[in-house]
Amino acid sequence: MEEQTKEEVIIKKESNLGIQDYLSIGYVFLLILGVFYQTIYYKFLGINILEYSSILDVLISPIAVLTGDLKLLIGVVMCVVFAFLYARFIPKYYVWLRKKEKYQSGKKKEKLEKTIKALKEGIKGLVVVMIALCIFGGFIGFGIGRGGKTRDKIQNGDFKLTHQLIFEDGETQNIKMLGKNSLYVFYITKDEKEVAIAPIDGNIKLIKNLKEE
């Protein structure tokens, strides 16, 4: 019995994930979501972004997405805070129920005690699941919302020019920047409704922000 107990303890310790493991899993999760977000957003514009992305673009996609959209960054932070608060509130709520008279005896008490025990043992997993679900919903929701909104603005011609491209041959063009990675610039001009894709290397000399009128 003692040997089995020691073996079970060793297996349990080995199965526990450390901080480094959680960080690695979290990065892979964000990496997948970053790719999903960009794929969904550019799909609304008629672009298969993976055909125009390098390995580096894929690896930094979570950072590029979060820093490129302040609303999404705020939304993700709020999701994480909400998940922590919600996961912490649930056990306290059931502990509070324990004081109620109808939970002092019988099957209700037994069921409540099992629920409290399960929550205490699995609170870390609950927090992780809650955060994952909230962030997943945020990335996918913002990708669909931003992509659909941008597509509608292009179709209606309801957009402002945001940047100026200066090409290597000296030509300049005022554009509405739709996106950019290490290889290409995705944009639209005032007189066109088709998204243009311009390679950066050996083609574009400078990208300037236009001053708001």
N, C-alpha and C positions, 0 to 999 in steps of 0.2 A: 504493500500500500504506500509506504513512504517513498519507494523508488518511483512509483507511478506519479505520485504527487510532485516530486522534484522534476520529473520529465515534463509534466504538464506546465509547471511554473516556467521551465526553461523555454518551452515552445511558446508560451504566452508572451515572455519577455522578447523573444526573437521576432514575434509577429507584430509587436508594438512599433509604430512608426515614429521616428524622431523628427525634429524640426527640419533637418535637411531634406528628409523624405517628403514632408508636407510641402516644402518650398518647391521641390522638383516636380511633384505632382501638380501643384498649383500653377507652375509656369507652363507645363504641358497643356493643362486645362485652358489657361488664358490664350495660349498659342492657337489651339483649335478654335476657340471663340473668335480670336482676332481674324483668322482666315475666313471663318463663317461670316463674320460681320462684313468684311470687305467684299467677299463673293456676292453676298446678298445686295449690298449697296450698289456695286458696279453692274450687277445683273439688271437692275432697273434702268441703267443707262445703256444697256445693250452691249456690255463689255464683259468678256471672260478674263477677269483680272489675273488669274493664275498664269495665263499665257504671256503676260507682260511683267511678271514678277521674278526677281532673282531669289536665290536661297536666303540671302540677307534680308530681303523684304519680308519674306515669310517669317523668319526668326524674330524680327523686331515688330511684327504686325500688332501684337498686343499693346506695345508702347506707343506705336504710331497711332493706333485707334484711340487710345485713352487721352493722349496729349493733343490729338487733332480735334477732339470734340469735348469741350468743357462740360456740356450737359451730361454726356455719358459718364465722364469721370466723376462728377458729383453724384450721379445716379448710382454708380457702382459703390462709392463710399457710403452712401445712404443705405444701400442694400446690405452691406457688411454690418453696419451699425444696427440696423433693424434686425438682422439675423441673430446677432449676439444678444440683443435685448429680449427678443422673442424666445430664444432658447433658454435664457436665464429666467424668464418670467414663468414659463410653463411649470417647472418643478415647484417653484414657490406657490403657484396657484393650487397645485394638488396638495401641497403641505397645508395650505390654508383650508382646503376642503376637509382635511382630516379632522379639523376642530368642529365641523358641523355635526349635529346630533345624529342625523341619519347615517353617518359614516362611522359611528362608534362601535358597531357590531354587525355581525351577519356577513352575507356575501358581498355587500357593497364595500364594507371595510376591507375584506380580503382582496377584492379587485383593486381598490384604491392603493393598498399597500404594494401590490405587485406592480402597479403602474409607476408609483414613486420610485421603487427599487430599480425598475427598468430605465427610468429617466436618469437617475443618478449614475448608473453604470454606463449609459450610452450618450451622455450629454455632449461629449466631444464629437462623437459621430453626428449627432443631431445638429450641432453648430456648423460642421463642415457641409452637411447636406443642405442646410438652409442657405448658407452663403453661396454654394454652388448653384442652387436653383435660382436665387435672386440675381446673381451675376449673369447666368445664362439667359434669363428673361430680359435683362437689361440690354445685353449685347444684341440679341436677336431683334428685340422690339425697336431699338434705336436704328439698327440696320435697315429694317423694313420702313420705318417712319421717315428716316432721312432720305433713303433711296426713292421712295414714292413721292415725297415732297419735291425733291430736286427734279425728278422726271416731269412732274406737273408744271413746275416753273419754266422748264425748257420748252415744253410744248406750248405754253401760253406766252412765252417771251417775257415773262415777269422775273427778270433777274438783273443785277447790277454787275458791271465789269469790275473785277477786283484786282487784276494783275496786268502787267505789261511784259510780254516776252521780247527779248532782244536776241535775234538770231546771229549766228557767226558771220553771215553775209551782210549784216547791218540792217536787215529788215526788222521792223518793230510791229507788234500786234497787241492790241488791247483785248483782254480775254476775261471770261469768268472761269476761275480755277475750280475744277470739280474734284481734282485729286492729283497726287504726285507720289512717285516712289523713286528709287535710285536710278531707274532706267528711263522712265517716261513721264510726260506731263499730259494730263487728261483735262481738256478744256472745251469751251464753246465760245463762239464770237456772237456779237449782237445780231448780225445778219443771217446767222446760220442756226438750224435746229438739230444738226447732226453733231455728235460728240467727236472732236478731233483728238488724235493721239500723236504726240510729237516726241521723238527720241531726244534725250538730253545730251548724251555724249557726241561731240563733234557737230552739234546742230544748234543748241541753245547756249548763248553766251551768258545771259543774265536774266533773272526773273525779279521784277520789281513790283512792290505793292503800289497800287494806285491810291492817291489821296481821295478821301471821301469828299464829295461836293457838298 
